[in-house]
Every structure is written in structure tokens, then in C-alpha cells.
Amino acid sequence: MSQLAVELKKVTKRYNEIVAVNNLDLNVRQGEIFGLLGPNGSGKSTTLKMLMGLVPPSVGFIRVLGIDVQHNAVDVKRLVGYVPESPSMYEFLTGIEYLDFIGDIYGLSSDEKQQRINEYLKALQLEGREGDMINSYSDGMKKKIALISAFIHKPKLLILDEPLNALDPRSARIVKDILSGLKDQGVTTIITTHVLEIAQALSDQIAIMYKGNLLALGNMVELQQKASLPGSGLEEIFLKLTGTEDLKAVVEALVK
């Protein structure tokens, strides 16, 4: 059995009367790409923030790379690359200044840092723009800088919340290929996305959340069995399990 990269046991997160995540049990194996899916408000982003130690669970236990997150969040952050859905950066810095700063935070040597930055800038077509202020970048360029920041220290675990949003097709393909290559090196990735074709193509295991609860977990064959939809794609499975498969009436009402 593969070593677990992430363990959540009976995890609940409440915001006053709102239950964002409810009694969640979840294991992510080392070296797999794990898709965490669900409609808006299902608890995905809250779950990722708890994994990073950014918000504490109300109840339950979380271990990341063998570390108790509640007591050693800084140790977790050293080993993880994280891209939130809407990354916040120091936009008064240039792209190269920001990446240089991130490399220093992770303790990279000057040569190693510069080599990795240059490789990623070239791959994601940011060469020639690295000296511009981040506040002048498009949303796609900002997302590229955020991704480089997550990759630069060669983390053992990547936590990526909608990482392909705003990316052009070429850059999105490169990022997907990077994730596949890192998987071959034993790196674990947890990814959320609303583009279900991407989740289906990349993920070894998929969890579907709805209103804070875990609806289904497994590979594509297991999810097809769960939804009683043999041979179907992830979109059909997702819509059925979340109770939104009958969209015909909605569409007809909108086009009247």
C-alpha cells in the first residue's frame, strides 16, 4: 500500500452556523494526482486551506506528509507548493523580484534559484516580461507567476486550486505535462477544477464534494459504478451525483 501524503479524519469546519466541511474522511496516496471536485460552495477551497494550516478545523485531525498540521503548520508549508484560486502577490514588485523573493524564502542557493526561475519563465513564455511590475500583468500572467512560485522549491506535495484558470491553451498544456512529470518523480498533487475533462484526464483518484459532504471517492470505474453510469464520462457522473443532471428544463426556460 502506498504511503499516505494526506490524511483527514472526521474533519469538520464551521463558520458560526455554517458548516463548510462536514465530518470529512479522506486519504491521498503519495505520488498520485488527486482531483477534488464539487460545485461552488461545496467545501473544496476550505479543505485545501485546512491542509495548509491557513484555517484550523473545528473538529478532526489532519496530517500532511506525516506532519500534524495543527501543531506544525510551518513545517508543512516548507514541503508544499500552494496556489489558491485567487493568488495574492506583492504587485509592487516585478515578476523576477517576486520569484527571487520566494526562492529566498525557501532557502534556495542563488544559482539553483536562478536556473529554476529561468527555466519556468521560458516554458511559460514570460521571458521579456519578468522585469515588468506584477500589477501590469494580465490575470493569466499572474497565474503563471503563482504557479512558478509553487514549483520553484520542488515540493513533495502540490495543492492547486483552479490552477489552469486564465491560462492560454499552450501554458495549460505545459502545466498539465509538468504535473504528470512530477507524478513520475513521486510528487503528489491535489487539484480542484471546474473543467471536468481536465480532472478526468489527470486524476488517479477523484473525490466529489457537495454542501460540505463527501459524495463519492474513487477512480473513474468506481465512480461510474457509484453513479450507475457504466462507460460514462465524469461530467455525467458529477451532474447525477450532485443532483443537477436534469438541466433541460432550466435551459428551456432561459431560451424562451
N, C-alpha and C positions, 0 to 999 in steps of 0.2 A: 504493500500500500504506500502511495506517495506521501511524503511529509506534508503536513498542512502549512500553508503560508498564512492563512487567515482562519480564525475560529470565532464565531459569535454564538453565545449560549444564553438563551432566554433573554435577549436584549429588547428592552422597551425604552422608547424616548417619548416623553410627554412635554408639551409646551402648554402649561396651565391645564386647560380642559381638553386640549387637542392631543390625540395620540398619533404621533408622526410615524413611529415604528412600533409594532406590537408583537412582543414575545417571539423574536426572530432567532431561529437556529440556522446557522449557515456555516459551511466549511468550504474553503477554496484550497485546492491542492497546489503544491509547489510546481511551477513550470507550466501552468495551464493559462489559457485566456478565458476569462470568466465574464459572461455577459450578464449585467444586472439591468433588467428591463422593467418598465411599468409606465402607466400614464403619468401626466403631471400630477404632483401631489401624492404619489404612491409611497414615498419614503426613501427613494433611491439616494438622493443627494444627502439627506440626513444620515443615512447609513455610511456613506463614504466619509462624511465629516467625523463621525464617531470613530471610524477606523484610523483616522489621522490624529485623533485626540483633540480635535478642534471644538467638539461639543461632547460632554460626558453623557453616557447613557443614564436614564433614570433608574433602570434595573438591568441586571445582567452582567456578563463578563465578555471581554473582547481581548483576544490575543492576536498579535500581528508579528509574523516571523519569529514566533516563540516568545514575544515580549508582551507583558501585561500593559496594555495601552494606558489604562487609567493611572498607573503609577510611574510609567516610563515613556511618556509621550515624546520627549526629546529624542530618546534612543530610536524610536520608531521613525521619526522624521528624517534621521540621518540615513536610513536604509530605503526610504520610499521616495518615488517621484510622483508628485501630485499635480494634476491640472483640474481646477474647479471649472464649472460650466462657464462662469464669467470671471476670468482671472483678473486680479487686481495687481498692477505693477507700478513701479515708480516711473511715471510717464514723463517726468522732467529729465530723465536720463536718456542717453542714446541707447540703441539696441545693444551695441558692443559693451557699453559701460554697465548696462544691467546684467548681461551674461557674465561679464568679468566679475561683477559683484557676487553673483550666485555661485560661480566657481570657487571664489574665495571662501564663501560660507561653508562649502563642502570640503574645504581643505585641499583642493587640487593644486598640484605644482603648476608653476607658470607655463612650462612647456606643454604639459598634458592638457591644461585648460585651453590654451590657445589652439592646439591641434583639434580638440573636440569641437570647439566653437566654430572654427573654420570649416570643418567637415559638414557640420549641420547647416551652417549658413549657405554653403554651396548646394547641398542637397535640396534645401527648401527654397532656393532661389531668392535669398536675401542679400547676396553679395552686392555691394554697392549702395545698400540702404542701411547697413549696420551703423553708420555714423549719423543717421538721422534721429531726431527725438522720437521717442515712442509715441508721444501724443500726436504725431503726424502720421502714424501708421494706420492702415485700414484694419478692420476687425480681423481679417484673415492673417495679416502680418503680425498682429498682436498675438493671435493664437499660435502662430509658428514660434514666436519668442517664448511663449509659455511652455510649449512642448519641448523646445531645446532646453529650457531650464529644468524640466523634469527628467530629461535623458542624460544630462551632462555628467552626472556623477556615477553613472552606471548602477542605478538602484537595483535591488533584488526584487522589488515589487513596484509596479506602476498602478496608480489609481487615477483613472482618466474619466472625467465627467463630460460627456459630449465632446470628445477631442477633435472630431472631424468637422464640427460646425464652422462655417465661414471659410473653410479651406477650398481652394480650387481643386479640380479633379486630379491633377498631377501630384500635388502635395498630399492629398488624401491617400492616393495610391502609395506614395513613398512611406507615409506614416504607417499604413497597414503592413507594408513589407518590413518595416523596422520592427513592428510588434511581432511579426512571425519569426524574424531572425532572432530577436531577443528570447522568444519562447524556446528556440532551439538551444539557447545558452542557459536555460533553466530559469529565466526571469518570468515571474508571474505578473499577469495583467488583469485588472478588474476594470471593465469598461461599461459605461452607460451610453446608450444611443437610442434615438427615436427612429433611426433608419434600420429597420429590422433586417433588411438584406445584408447589411454590414455585420450585424450581430450573428446572423446565421452563418455567414461565410467565415467569420473569425473565431467564434467561440467553441471551446471544447465542452463547456457546461453553461447552461443558461438558467438564471433564476428570474421568475416573473413575480413582481410585487403589485399589490393593489390595495389601496387605502391602508397602507402600513403593514399589511399581512403578506406572507409568502404564499402565493397561489400554487406555484409549480416549480420544480427543480429537476434538471437532468439534461441529457444530450438530446439531439433532435428526435431520435427514435423514441426515447422515453416521453418526451413532450407530446409527440404525436399520439402515443398510447394514452396519455393522461387526458388529452382533448378528444379522444376517439375520432381522430382525423388522420388515418394512416396515409402516408405519402404526401401530406400537405406541407406547405411552407410555413415559416414562422409567423408571417402576418396573419394567416388564417387561425393558427393556434392562439396567438396573442389576443385576437379580437374575440374569439369564442370564450377563452378563459376569463377575460375581463368583462364579459357580458356586453360587448359593443359590436357583435358581429352583424346585427341586423341594421345596416345603415341605409337601406333602400328608402325607407320612409323619410328619413332625415334629408337625404339628397333630393327626393321628390318635392318635399316641402320648400326647400331652398331655391329650386329652379322654377317654381310656379310663377 
